[in-house]
Amino acid sequence: MLFVLLGLGLSQVESATDGFCYYQTSCGPTSWPVTYPTCQGTEQSPINIQKNRTIRDEHLGEFKFHQYDNRQFLTQIKHTKMSVKVRVKPGMELSGGGLRAVYLVSQFHLHWGQNISAQGSEHMLDGKRASMELHIVHRQTNLTLEEAFKHRQGLAVLAFFIEIESGIAEDPAWRNLTRTIKYLKEDGDHYDLNETVSLMDLINTVNHTKYYRYNGSLTTPECNEVVVWTVFEEPIHLNASLVECFFEYLHVNHAGGDKLVNNFRPVQSNGNPVLSSPAASRGADIGPTRSPAGGTHGGDSTPQQLMVTTSGSARRGPLFLVLLLPLAGLFLRPV
């Protein structure tokens, strides 16, 4: 079985620079820190989420989705040279789920690998990379997009795994979305969606109470560390026929040129804890039931107990921090 990660996220954002690529050494992910120093920061994304290294946070409850089920809000799908992006009308809002603000949907887009059998997601779960990943970008409602790039947690992402299978029925909403891919053969091509699909149509088969949370960055330059990430545990199930179009029709610059493939960033180092919602799966408990360092409720300067590394490994902080964090949580808990 294959998997896709659908993320409501923040790479390929509108104001991100386009002076980078995925497919050449000179401008690919390993070169980004040279031109964009922030890309070698300490809170980078994506990461490998290890379930047994997450910290349960009882405040990570249900989300509130406003206008996500309204098909009038998804207006156009466009080839952006680095991905395909769906433009939206303003008005779809996200709140709850332990978020400290209300967020407005800006757009969503996808990442994928070499072919339908290859791995191409950005995030990993327990060391496993998925076939694709979709990011839906949100900004705080009280900030402009430009301001959100400079504001801690100015942006928010929701991420969903998608399991690709043969022999299952085609999802009508995803069929309405992916049937437009054949019209997006080169950079700048676009196609109107004509009120055929809503955002909730694409994600309504997933349990929205099972997810993981951490503070991270954009996954494209300038890799701003301003993102609060949410990665959902349960996958969306799609027929493989709905995904094949990404590898068949899309090209980097022009039809007949290089195929638009492998547009994902490898996992990165991130010093922030990864929190799990009460409903999400995780391994043995480590540390307190909540972590202000996770950024959902507490301050940003709290000592960090968990270190997530590029290899996906994790290490505990000094023992005295482990002992003090439960007490710190009592004083930092919001009233």
N, C-alpha and C positions, 0 to 999 in steps of 0.2 A: 504494500500500500504506500501511496505517496501522500505528502502533506503540503498544504499551503498555509502561510501565516498571513492573515488579514489584519492589518494594523491600522488603527485610527491614529495616525501619527503625524510625523513632522519632517521627514526628509522630503526632498524635492519641493520645498516650499517656494512660494512665488518669488520672494526676494533673495533666495539663495543664489550665489554666484554660479555662472555656467563655465568657469575656467577650469574644469576638471573633467575626468572621464572615468570609466571602469575598465576599458579594454586595452589601454596602452600603459607601459611601465612609466613613461614620462609624465602622465597625468592621472594614473590610477590611484587607488586607495593608499598604497604604500608611500606615494609621493605627496599626499595631501598635507602632512604636517610641515613640510618644507615651505610650502606657499601659504598655508593657513595654520599658524602655530596653535590655535585653539584645538585643532584636531588631535593634538597629543596631550590634551588635558587629563584631569583625574576623574572626570565624570562623563566618560564617553559612552556612546551607544553605537551598535547594539551590543548585547551581552549574552552569555550562556546562563540561563536561569536553572539553578539546581534546586529542585523542590525541597530536598532535605536540608538545604541551607537557608531557606526563607524563614522569616519571622512573622508569626501570626499577629495580625492587627485587627482587633474586634471592631474598629471604626470603619473598616472597608466594607461598607454595606451596599445596598442597591443604588443603581444609577437612576437618574431622571432624564429621559430623552424627550425633548420638546421638538415637535415637528419632524422627527426622524421618519415618521410614517407617511409624510406628505410627498407625493410624487411630483409636485410642482417645483420642488427645490433642487433637484438634480437637473441641470440644464444642458451641459455639453461635455463630451469626452474629447480629449485632445492629446496628440502625440507631442511630447516635450523634449525629444531627443534622448533623454535619459530614462523615460518611463512613459506611461499614459496616465493622464490626470483628469479627474472629473471635477468640473466647475459647479459651484452651487450658488443659489441665491442666499442672501443673509437671512437669518431667522431661526436656523436649527441650533438649539442650545443643549448643552450637556452640564449636568450638575449632580450632586450626591456622590456616592462611591468614595467618600473620604477626600474628595477634592476640596481645596480651600477657596475656590472661586467658581463662578459660572463661566463656561467656555462656549464659544461660537464656532461652528464648523466652518472651515475655510475651503477645504478641498480634500480629495483622497486620490491615491495612486498606488501602484504596485511595484514589486521587485520580484525577479525570477532568475532561474539558472540557465544552463546551456540548452536543455531540452526538457521534455515532460518527465523524463526519468531521472533528471539531475536535481541536485539540491540547490536552492537559490534564495532561501529566506535569509533575512538578516539576523533576527534573534534565533537562539537555539534553546531547546527545552530538554534538560537532562542530557546534554551533549548531542542532541539530534537536531539536525538542520532540516527544514521543510522544503517543499518544492518552490513555493512562492510566498510573498508577504505583501499585504495591502496596508497602507497607512492612511488614516483619515486625520487630517490636521485640524486642530482647534486652537484658537487664541482666546485669552481672557476677554470678556465682553467690554471691560473698561479700558482696554489697551488697543491701540492700532497694531497692525501686524509688525510694523517697524519697531514700535515700542516693545512688543512681545519678544523680539529677538534679543532684547537687552535686559529683560526682567526674569528673575528666577521663577520658574514654573509659569512663565508667560504663555507657554504652549502646552497642550495635552494631547496624548496619543492613546487610542484604544486599539489593541492588536488581537486578531483572531487567527487561530490555525484553521486551515482548510484541508480536509482529507480528500484526496482524489481517488476515485474508485471507478471500476468498470462494472456495468450491469446494474447500475442504479438509475432511477429516473432523473432526467434533466430538471434542475431547479428553474422554474419559469423566470424568476427575477434575474438570476445570473445569465440565463440565456438572452434576455433582453439587453443586458449590458454587454456581454462578450460578442454578440453578433455584430456589433459596431466596429470591432477591432480590424476587420478586413478593409475598412475605409481609412485606416490610420497607418499607411505604409511608410510614411516618412515624416521628418520633423515638421511640425506646424499643421499637419492634417488634423481636422476636427469633424465631429459629427454631433448633431443635435439629438438629445435623448427624448424629447417630445413627451415628457411626463409618463414614461413607460416603466419607471422603477423608482422606488424610494430607498433611502439608506437602511431603514428597518427591514425592508424586504430582503436585503442581503445578509443580515446578521440575526434574524429572528429565530433561527433554530438553535442558537447557542444559549446556554445558561449564563446570564450576565452577572451572577453573583459569585462565580468561580474565576478568580483572576489574581495576578501578581502585579506589584507596584514598585517602582523605583524612580529616582531622579537621574536623568541622563541628558543626552544631547541630541541635536540633529544628526542624522546619519549621512549627511552630505555637507560639504564645505558651505559655510565656515565652521560647522560643527559646534554651534553655540550651545553651551550647557545651560539650557533654559527650559528643558522638557520634563514633564511628569508623565511617565510611561505607565500604561496599563496593558498587560498581556493576558488574554483570556485562556483558560485551560482547555475548555472543550472545543473540538473542531467543527467547522462547517463541512458537510459532505457534498462533494460535487462530482458529477460525471466527468471523466477525463476529456470527453469531446468538447467540453466548454472551455478548456484551458489550452488546447492544441493551437488555437488561433494566435496566441502570443508568440509562438515560436515559428509559425508559418508566414505571417504577414509583416511583422514589424522590422524595420531597418533603422540604423543609427541616423543616417543623413538623407538618403534617397533610396527609392525603390530599386532593388537590384544590387545595392551596396551591402556593407557588412550588416549582419543580423543584429538586432538589439537584444542581446542576451547577457547573462551574468551581471546584471545591474544591481549588485548587492555589495554592502560593505562587510568585511569580516568582523567577528566579535572583537570587542575592545576591553581595555581595563577600565574599571569603575569602582571607586572606593565606597560607594553608598550601599547600605543594606537593601536587600530585596524583601519586601513584605508580601504576605499572602492573606487573602481574605479568609474569613472563618469557614467558608464553604469550599475553598480550594484544597486540593491534595497537597500534602507535604510530608516529609519524613519526620524523624524524631525531633522533638523540640530542642532548640538551642537559644539561649538568651531569653529576654522578657517577651511578653505577649504583644508588645508594641515598641516601636522605635522612633523617637522624635527625629532621628537622623534621616529617616525615610522621607520626611518633608510633608507628610500628609496633615499633621496637626502641630508638631513641635517646632522648635527652633532649628536653624540650619547648622549651628556650630557644635551640636552635641557630639561627644566622642563616638566614633564608629566602631561597632563590634565586628562587623563582617566585611571582608574585603573580597570583591569579585574580580578575578583576573582574566586576562585574555584567553587563557587555556581553559577557563571555566572552573578552576579550582577556587577554594575559599579558605581563609584562615581566620582564626579568632584573634581578637585583640588581647591586650594584656589582661591577666586574670582580675586585677583590681577593677578594671572597667566593666567586666562581666558582672562583678558583684555589685557595683555601684549603679549600673543602668536601671535595674528595677526601682531603686529609690529615686533616681532622676526622673523616671517616668511619672512618679507621684507628684513631683513639683512642677513638671512641665505640662501636665495634662490640662488642656484648655477648660475653662469654666464657662 
